């Protein structure tokens, strides 16, 4: 076997970060090699490994070379022996920011949240504005660019923020798929509307500001009937099944995708990061309590898309990350959810019912 690592001895045709094996290795051998690399990623280790492994009698005639990337990140649902990409708990191999202390998503434990009087109602400007956006399969999600006319302010934000894009995260055929969880409950899907401070002209620059980005997160719940407001998106999915597939949406507004303003007064707030590499910790997160209804057929439609590796695009969520001392706040109207056992006990006490011995 001959191992090549780019910038050391790799073929010039390979992009940075790729590892080239002269002949196929077993899944276990490749995993062991990557583990050793992570522990000692030095040219000395690579040299020793190449010398030990260059015994050519092990080369299998007719087998094509195997190429895989240590820098390529993926979701857990994409990992196979033939596609040993960096799953979420290895994303720090693709980008060191993903090992930060203020990562997203998180599990919101409502009884541990603190009410913050500064978390007032949001002001949504031009959210009713109709636009014809382009919806795209970017290889790991569905994304829609948004005209920068739509802005948010209030809600305890330090300034106004303008919308940039929205995208979604989902499970498998309507199963659990949200990134954030509330008291351990994972919803079928989650919408992220990404905003940046009004004076920035691009998201990259905004991410250099610790409070440069504000993301509004919305959960979805199963409904017995379809949500007609989502027809433009659901109908467009058929045209973007493969990576880089894109098509124009029928006229749509941000307001039609989310609950009415009177149902957006209860929410949770914390500071975190992007939920995909590079995991930049520059995001003010707002998670709204009231979910958006979609039918099971509408939810399943997202699972018909394909990842950039051709596999079904399912399980597009990062597991929840440690709080590491961060405080989650709640708006004045947000509800603290009690456990079902505590709720039953409280009701029983109120009714004067005794517990059996």
N, C-alpha and C positions, 0 to 999 in steps of 0.2 A: 504493500500500500504506500502511496505517496500522498502526503497531506500538503496542501498549499493554502496559505492565508494571505489575503490581498495585502499589498505593500511590503510583503516579505519575499514570497516566491511564487505568487499566483500567476496564472496565465493573464496576459495583459487584457484579454477580452472580458474578464470578469469585473463587475463593478465593485467598489469598496465595500468591505464587510462580509464578502462571500468566502466560504470555505469550499475547497474542491477536493474530492476524494477520487483517487485513480480508479478504484473499483468499489462496488457496493459493500457497505458494512451492515452488520445487523443493527437493529434498532437499539439494542442494549449497548453495543460497542460505541455507537455514535453518541448516545446519551452520556456514557462514561467519559468520552473524549471531551464533550462540551463541559461537563462538570469539572474536569481537571483544568480546562482552559479558564473557567471562571475563577478557580482558586489561584492559578498561576499563569496569567496571560502574558508571559514573557517570551522573547525570541529564543531564550535559552531552552525553555521547555519545548518550544516548537521544533528547534533543531534536534534535540534528543529524540523527540517523538518521530521525526522524519527518518532519522538514522535507524531506529529500531524497527520501523515499519516499512522500510524500502525493499524488503525481501520479495523479489519479483515473482517467485514461484506461486505466490498467493494471488496473483492477478488472474482474473477470470476472463478468458478470451470471449469476445463477443458482447460482454456486458458494457453498456454505456456508462460513462462517468456520472456520478451523482453530484449534484450541486445543491447546497442549501445555504441559507443565510442566518448568521447569528444576530444580524441587525433587524431582521424581518419580524415584526410583531403580529400577533394574531389573537383571536379569541379562543377560549378553551375548546369550543365546538369544532374548530378547524384543525386541531392537533391530531396527527396520525404518525405512525412510524415513518411513512414516506414524506411527511411534511412536518419536520421537527422545528416548527417556528417557535418564537418566544411567546408563550402563553402569558396571561396577566401577571402571575406571580414571578415571571422572569422578564417583565417589561423593562426593568432597570438595566438589563443587558443591552436593550435597544436604545434606551435613554435614561441616564442616571437620575434625571428629575423624578422618575417614577418611583424612586425609593425615598422621596421626600416625606416630611412629617405632617404636611397639611394636604393630604391627597383626597381625591373624590373618586367614587361616591361614598356615602356613609349610610349607616342605619340611624335613623332619628328615633331616639327613645323619648317619647313625648313627655313622660313624667319627669325627665331630667332637663327639659328645656326651660328657659327663663323668659318670662314675659318682658317685652321691651316696648315701652311706650313710644319709642321713636319709629317703630315699625307701623307706620300709618298706611292709609290706602295709597295705591299707586295711581299715577296720572299716566294714562295711555293716550298718546297723541298720534294721530294718523294710523292707528291700528285698524280703522275701518277702511283705509285706503285700498281700493281694488288694484291689483297688479297682475301681470302675466309673467310669472317666474319660470325658471328652468329647473326641472327636477332631475337629479342625477344619481346614478348608482356609482359611488366613489370607491367601491371595492370592499367597504366594511360598513356602510350604512346608506340611507337615502338622505340626500341633502338638497335644500332649496335655497337659492340666493334670494335675498330680500332687499328691495330698494331702501336706501338709508333715510327715507322720509319718516318711517315709523320710529318713535322714541318713547322711552319711559323715564319717569322721574318720580320723586316722592318715595314712599316705601322704605325710608331709611337709607336711601342711596346717597352718596356724597355729591353727586351731580347728575345731569341727564345723560342717558346712554341711547345710542341709535342701533337699531336692528341691523344685523349683518346677514344671518342665515338661520335656518332651523333644520334640525335633523332628528332622527328617532332611534331608539334602542328597543329591541323586542326579544321575545323568547322563541319557542318552537310551536308553531301552529296555535297560537293563543295562550300558550303556557306561560309560566313566570318569566319575565323578561325585563322589568324595569331595572335601572341601575341603582337608584336610591331605594331604600326600604323604610317603611314607617312601622315602628315597633315590630320589626322582623317580617312584616308582610311585603312580599314582592308582587308588584302589579304586572299585568300582561305586557305593558309597553310604557315608554316614557318619551315625552317630547321635550327637546331643549331648544329654546329660542335664544340665540346668542346675540348679545349686544356689546358694543364697545363705547368708551367715553366719547362724547359728541365731538371733541376736537381732534380725535385721531382719524387718519385717513385709511389705515389698514390694520388688520387684526394682529399682524406680527408685531407692529410697533406697540399696540395696545397691551400685548402680553408682556411687555417689558415693564409695565406699571403694575405694582402689587394689587391695585384696585382697578385695573384698566378694562376688565371684562365683567359683565353682569349676565348671568344666565338664568332665565326663567324656566323652571322645570314643572311639567304637568304629567300626572299619571292618567292611565286609561283603565277603564273597567269594562267587563263584558256586559253587553246589552242584548235584550231579546229582539231588538229591531236595529236596522242599519242607521248610521248617522249620515244623512244626505249631505251635510255640510262638507263631508270628507270625500265626496264623489270625485272631485277633480284629482285628488291624490291617488285614491284607490284605482281609478280607471287608468291613470298614467303608469302604474307599476308594470303593466303588461309590456310596456315599451322600453323598460330599463332593466330587464332581468339580468343582463350581464354587466360586468365592470365597464365603466365609462359610458354606459348607455345613458342617454339623456333625451328629454323631450320637453316641449313647452306645456305648461299647465294652462288649463282654462282659467279665466279670471277668478281670482281668489283674494281673500284678505286675511290678515293675521287674526282679526277679531272673530272670524267665523270658525277658527280652529280651536279656540279656547273657551272656557266658561264665560258667561256674561260678567260685566264688571262688578255687579253686586255680589257675585259669588267668588270674587277674587280678593276678599278682605282677610281671609285666614290663610296664613302661610308660615313657613319656617325659614330661618336665615342662618347661614354660616359661611365662613371663608374657606375656600378649597382650591381645587385645580381643574384643569381639563381632565376628562375621563379616558382619554386616549393619549398615547405618546405624541409629543413630548411632555405631557403631564404637568405643564407649567402652572405654578401656584400663583395665579393672578386673577382668580375668579371669585366674585361675590355671588353666592348661590341663593336662590329663592325657590322654595318648593311649595307649591300650592296644594292645599288640602283637598279641594273638591276635584274629583276625577272627571275625565271626559269619557262618555259612553261610545263604544264601538261594538258592532256585532261580531260574533265569532268568525264569520266569513270574512269580514273586513280585516280582522286581526291576522287571519291565516294568509291573506294575500301577500303580506310582507315576507312570509317564509318561502315564497316561490322565487325570490330573488337569489342571485348567486354571488358568492364572495369572489375576490380576485383570483382565487385558486380554483374556481369552478364548483366548489362545494356549496350546498344550500346555505343561504345566509340566515342562520338561526343562532340564538344565544349570543346576541350582539351586546353583551353587557360586561362591564368590569365588576368583579366582586367588591363588596363594601370594604372600605379601608378603615384603619384605626383612627379614632378621634385625636389621640395624642394630646389630650388636655384642652382641646378646643371646646368652646361653649356654643351650643345651638340655641338660638333665640326663637321666640314665637311672637307673632303679631297679637294684638289685643284680643282678636276674635278666635284665635286658634284653640282647638280643644285638646285637653290632655286625656289620652285614652287610657282607661284602666284595663287591667287584665280581666278576662272573662270570669276567672275564679273570684277575684276581688269584687267584681260587679255583682255576681250572684250572691255573695256573702252580704254585701251592702243592702241589696234589695230584701234579702231574707230578714236582716236585722230590722229594716224599716217596717216590714210587715209583721214583725213580732214572731217570726217563725223560729223555732229552736232547731239546732243541728242535732242529728241523731248521734248517740254515743257509740 
